[in-house]
Amino acid sequence: MSKYRVGTVITIAIVACSILGFAFSAGYAVRATEDSRRSNQQVQLPREFLASVKLDPGLRSAKPNLKPFEYLWEVMQAIKLHYVEPKKIDETDLTYGAIRGMVKALGDRYTRFMDPEEFEEFSVRNAGEFEGIGAQLGVGYINEATKEEALMIVAPLPGSPAEKAGIKKGDFILKIDGKSTEDMALEAAVRLIRGPRGTKVVLTIGRKGSKDPFDVPIARDTIEIHPVKSELLENDIGYLLLREFNEKSEKELSEAMASLRTKKIKGLIFDLRNDPGGLLDVAVDVASLFMESGTVVYTKNRSGQEEKLQVNTEKFLGLGIPVVVLINGGSASASEIVAGALQDNKLAHVMGERSFGKASVQLLVRLQNGGALAITTAKYFTPHRRDITDKGIMPDQVVELTEEIYKKDGDIQLKKAIDHLKKEVAAAAGGRNTATTPRPPASRAAASEAPTDYYICIPWASYNT
């Protein structure tokens, strides 16, 4: 069992560390070739080049006998001493840049450094609660012809202060409390819009169809991000949408499933499309709602040591009805763990398009300055030990849904899922029970604790404000 548990905080001092290149150039690239060495020819630098470069004593050696941190420190000092615009030098920015460079050198897109502001956003997303106006903020084209971009409301959250104030999907934010958002980073705008409950923020809005921009004052409040959407569809078919695997996901999903069960649903659609993932322990708990026993996922660490994460038997709901899981290219990590577990155990019919293909686990290392480092520490495999890295989960039934198809025929993936469940329900009513129901376990497995310091997700493209 892993030693990392809830509340574990691993702190390390931030040091300026990275892999940085340091080069001088003046229009010449000179090297001694094998032919020149064979003929004992000398390769010399032009005098003009030598005159233009003044090397510090510590930078003269082509292969300095320095430890990595000493080498980095030397580069930092050289920048501070010689860079042409000293006012632009910010040691914090240099440090963060150095760390990001070091992480990038690993060649792993999922190992990443988060500065304090980025980690705060990450934490908010996982906690599912923050103080602000309750609107999803992104970037859109304010001028389609010129492709000019501006901050845009992706959608106000239902019942939020933003929605109550009249903010609409597609609105452009031109100013925040009088400050222009032109060339403003998305993260900076989020910080300005969020604030303590009870305080106000004024957004200057540009809306298509409106001649002039207008101000909208909004009172901030505590905003809860609800990751689950639940509906009762035609023919007594239940529908559950899971947007992400955060700290509230399993509880809300369990409550929604229990509510649908009271309505005597005959089939269930579990929609994981465009769900980027989240916390590993939540993925195990969500799968456990459908699985009575068995392995949800296998992980393998750097030493090749394998660990299997078993279902949490206390979570099992035992619906006993056919289930369709919808996935697409935006379904990643935790979504793929759940879809793969249900598919391998024949507990659901997986439909849609091939998933994203992220099969790695990250350990969150919290840093003393308030930032964090997400480090890939393990690979994961489905219960049948499938490696889905860059391959994803292939649906049992492929149903393509392009923008053109959606405009013409609507959500055909959802329609196909409903049709599939109708046939399953009809077959069961006719005495041929094809419903996907949990199989009785050979022995009742003990609940497995997946460490919550581990997470599995891909970057998001919008922020909640």
Secondary structure, 3 states (H helix, E strand, C coil): CCCCCCCCCCCCCCCCCCCCCCCCCCCCCCCCCHHHHHCCCCCCCCHHHHHHCCCCHHHCCCCCCCCHHHHHHHHHHHHHHHCCCHHHCCHHHHHHHHHHHHHHCCCCCCCEEECHHHHHHHHHHHHCEEEECCEEEEEEEEECCCCEEEEEEEEECCCCHHHHCCCCCCCEEEEECCEECCCCCHHHHHHHHCCCCCCEEEEEEECCCCCCCEEEEEECEEEECCCEEEEEEHHHEEEEEECCECCCHHHHHHHHHHHHHHCCCCEEEEECCCCCEEEHHHHHHHHHHHCCCCEEEEEEECCCCEEEEECCHHHCCCCCCCEEEEECCCCCCHHHHHHHHHHHCCCCEEEECCCCCCCEEEEEEECCCCCEEEEEEEEEECCCCCCCCCCCCCCCEECCCCHHHHHHHCCHHHHHHHHHHHHHHHHHHCCCCCCCCCCCCCCCCCCCCCCCCEEEECCCCCEEC
